[in-house]
Amino acid sequence: MLSKEEIEKIFKSPDLAILKSLGQNFLIDEEVLEKIIACSDLNNEDVVVEIGPGLGTLTEELSKRCKKVIAVEKDNKISQMLEGKFENVELINNDILQMNISELVQKHSQNGRFKLISNIPYYITSPIIKLFLENDIQPEMIVLLMQKEVAQRICTKPGKLSMIALGVQAYGDPEIIDLVKNTSFYPCPKVDSAIFKIGNIKKDHSKEYYQQLFQIMKIGFSSKRKKLVNNFSSGFKFDKNQSEKTLLKAGIGTNARAQELSLDDWERLVEIVAHT
């Protein structure tokens, strides 16, 4: 693993710069790296997608343990540095958010199975999670090094649930493996991080069902300070009485607010609203 001093030396080159705009914070903590690898349950048949391989610290450990790593790096100059460094790594210089994930996976995985394991730029955390969970071909597992507060928000229980938390829980089981101090990176970010994992990823329903589910959630969360009955009246053009009946049919109190509902509550609402 590269030390802070070694990273500083690399970026003394006039052709290279650490790009804050791409959220480049390089891991320098061996223990954190070991924990990421340990919770990823890797074997020599695995295909892994890594977003933002940077200087290749995680990439190297992944390549030792799996069949193939598909490393997608947006920074052109860093991508050139990594080119040809590892035998079983396919390096792609591109923006992951602009790519077709299904085509990417099918090209490199015969059975369409893969894992997403990355130290991701914090500013694209939500888009990345959404992109991979909603994709036609989902990863078996997601392990991300990400901002602590976001990981905690996703793993919270009813009472403090948000759209992102429910969106993740609709597809899999999120958990925080460990918390990571900001001093584990160079440059040192302002916030702490977490090793975050989503297991048991699957789609139990049709694409149309999930669209309905998230549309109802969006209406429910449209004004967080308001009760659900008021948000439903506005969003569905229900009168207050109809909104109250809808909630009661789902076993939800008429004073409830969106953040108090569990995923099961929202799924019951999908069925009831569809027949209203």
Secondary structure, DSSP 8 states (H G I E B T S, - for coil): ---HHHHHHHTTSTT----GGGT--EE--HHHHHHHHHHTT--TT-EEEEE--TTSHHHHHHHHHSSEEEEEE--HHHHHHHTTSSTTEEEEES-GGGS-HHHHHHHH-TTS--EEEEE--GGGHHHHHHHHHSSSS--SEEEEEEEHHHHHHHT--TTS--HHHHHHHTTSEEEEEEEE-GGGEES--SS-EEEEEEES----S-HHHHHHHHHHHHHHTSSTTS-HHHHHHHHH---HHHHHHHHHHTT--TT--GGG--HHHHHHHHHHHHT-
